[in-house]
């Protein structure tokens, strides 16, 4: 019975932390890249004819925002350990993100790469958030 009470207490505490933090979280998107070199080639790299637009990236990250916060609170997102945000239906967009913990409640999420791939594979033990 004690274990169940611990789980319930932890869940309620995490829920409280989430609501406290969620109102203070903002994502500032700095999607700077050159449109002529590597970035241009990579946006079309899978030959699908479907270009990856900055707006696609921003929308997917916004939709994953609450899940990202929960995973930070739960300790599943760790400083320097890359994770993936993937769209389940639609355009199959996958975003590889490296989290950098700047301060106790401040994280910088650096987008390492993006790709559209239905059967995107992740490393063993790597967190993948589906939206």
Secondary structure, 3 states (H helix, E strand, C coil): CHHHHHHHHHHHHHHHHHHHHHCCCCCCCCCCCCCCCHHHHHHCCCCCCCCCCHHHHHHHHHHHHHHHHHHHHCCCCCCCCCEEEECCCCCCEEEEEEEEEEECCEEEEEEEEEEECCCCCCCCCCCEEEC
